[in-house]
Amino acid sequence: MTDRRSSSAGAASPRRPAEHAWLITGPLALVAVVFSTIIGLVTPDPLGEWGLTALLLAVMVVAGLPMLNFVIGRQSFGVRLTEIPLVLAFYLLPPLMVVVAYTLATLITHLRYRFGIAKLAFNVANASAAASLAGLVLLALPPIQGVGPGTWGILFASVSAFTLTTLFGVAAVIGVMHGWQAGAGVLRNSPSTLPASTINVVIGLVVLIALETTWWSVVLIAALAGAVAMVYRSYAQFFRQHRTLGDMYELAKAMTAEGQSGNLVDVLLVRIRALMQAEYATLSLPAHGRHPEVMLTARVDDTGLLDVAPTPDVVREEARRQERSLALGVRLGGDEDLRASLRATGVKDVIAVPLRSGQAVIGTLEVTNRLSDVGHFTPADIPIFETVAAHAAVALENSRLVDRLRHDAYHDALTKLPNRRRITSALDESVKIRAPGEVVALLLFDVDGLRQVNESLGHAAGDKVLVEVADRLRASAPSSALVGRAGGDEFLVTMRLESAEAALDLAAQLREQIRDEMIFDTLTLDVDTAVGVAVHPDHGSDAATLLQRVDLAATAAKSVPGSVQLFNPGLESRSLRRLGLAGDLRRALDDGELTVYFQPKVTLRDRRLVGVECLARWEHPTHGTVAPEDFVAVAEHTGQLDRLTEIVLREGLRRSRDWAQADQPLSVAVNLSPRTLTDQHFPDRVQDLLSEFEVPPQRLTLEITEAGVLDGTDRPIPTLRRLRDLGVRLSVDDFGTGDSSLAHLRRLPVHEVKVDRSFVQGMATDPGDLAIVNAVVTLSQQFGLAVVAEGVESELTLELLQDIGCEIGQGFLFSRPLPYERLEAWFGAQVDPETISAAELPRLRVVP
């Protein structure tokens, strides 16, 4: 049977005082008295042989010792062999003597645990009530005759009544102490323990048959009892090991799942507390760098975490100082002074393990008080907890690394200010929650003369100027403002103000406060700034528009008195120029004036050609070369985007077919506008073009910008899935320039990520860019995505990309975008004979 050893409940419900147990103990005691009285009255000879009763009492005491212990919440349960002597007692003794013997056996067994009076009274009353009910069941059934099947059924029914009554008594007291949910939990867990009771009854019947056959069977029964004890002990050990391994696996899974979220510590402490069957689990991390001090505790009775620990600080300090595990308790021993400090706080035992990051100790993890009044940590728990702590240390360090990467991704490495990405995100949020009667102001400070400083004094001096401007701007700006660096020599300030005029006044004040002289060694520099101002809602409804227009205003500010310029529509000369190009673009598309250039994509290890990216170019007869972003924008706004995309697709697929026929099969990549993904007919046109040119779909890669594929809606997903089903490869272009993450890409049917050139080109000089590229490459490979690095322009960048495992790149180091005729010449000259040797693979020539 299973016997309750603690009256406390699980973590999910509040714990009530122990006196509430009397609400169940009283009725149980009354039931025991009433049922025992009835048994005494209806039994002709209620008293049996006292010698045999004493012998069975001793057997009951021995059988009452737990052979297998397990804990549910605060409950400690023990699997016992009490059903075996009960079978013999109900056969050999009158029912009333069985009640007396089992009640005394329960009292003797539980006195050794030194339970409180309330707990002891409940266990005795519960045992007596169950035994008396089982006695009534026995009397209600036909009299026992012999040891045949009829007797088996009678004894099985009586003992089963005893077992179920005990179980319901335990559930009732837990329900009173902790609510009906906790009591129902005990009943839900009961099916796993009832088979043990059934087995015990069967063993008791076998013993009974053996004793009735011959008393010499006592020798065999004693041998069997020893064997059963060994089996129970072995099963107990196996049960603990299996549960520990399962819990450690679940813990490792949970840490992996929550490693990049803010819930890691919550999951970590709750799982560790449950795994170690402890009352408390505490994580202590001293302050380090920009990470604040952490002191959090999970307690079995609380759903949240506490910011205090039950153990004194000296325990954690000693574990960190000695850099080894510290175990203190009844079965753990330990320093007597430390144990005295524990006793003063009411703690019975604790295991504290230092958490390591390399050779350094970054904190401690500790568990306090094994659950149940009689439970204690043992030396066998120490290696288990040390293993858990090692996993926890790795998870915490990885979490800090991710936090560092996230911080670096949103902050400028030189000035420590938020970068353009962070400003953009904050600006979007401010625009969404703007209150009536206010504006969201965006100020852009463009530092004048920084190029001359870099050329005359070196980039180190230029960096000092930028840091000084950042410090002055941070110190001068209002506390409610967000100050950041947009990149290069540009700084951004955003905040809420009453009006555009207030934004102009603030811009002028800040400009004056940061334009004082800067002294570097023996040099005194005059540094000035031009300031552009744009406000929401007057000048834009989103961050991208505001950033574009404040940049126009800052450019215009360089040529106006006071160097402060508020955006106005007249500054959008470029947009007006785009509008004038609309008619010319239509004619250019009709007359075939647009040309497709090809930029090679190369494996970084051996510089072998694997494909090309198709890029549209337009040489305007009047304006000269038109930037792709200009005529693509014009095509989008004038409804000519489909024609432009089809021209590039046709030329790319035609060349891919020609190369395949020349035994040089190459994949082609074509850029798509986000608007194309909303066209439900586009996948059909792609399929028709693939069939027309007889190009396998896997040789076509469609590149979509990060903002296009992750626009905050699910609109692109159906088109992407249809393209994927065609067999076309999908790539996310300019990754890193938006505010998405690789985790978002996992739900999209893409095959490839292209790291934006701004990060790749900064790898050699900016550790933050290097960390971002490294993180993108590593995580992409784990998600099964290919990675292409854009903007590879130097051998140093190439070597860094090789070191972090990036496989494909494109950039000026290998070749600029080339027209088809020059690309053919490039194919013929791509292998440099001078690089061919026995120890070196052929490399591509660098084409300027």
Summary of the structure (lengths in Angstrom):
residues: 848
radius of gyration: 39.6
end to end distance: 84.9
largest distance: 124.1
contacts: 2808
relative contact order: 0.05
helix: 55%
strand: 19%
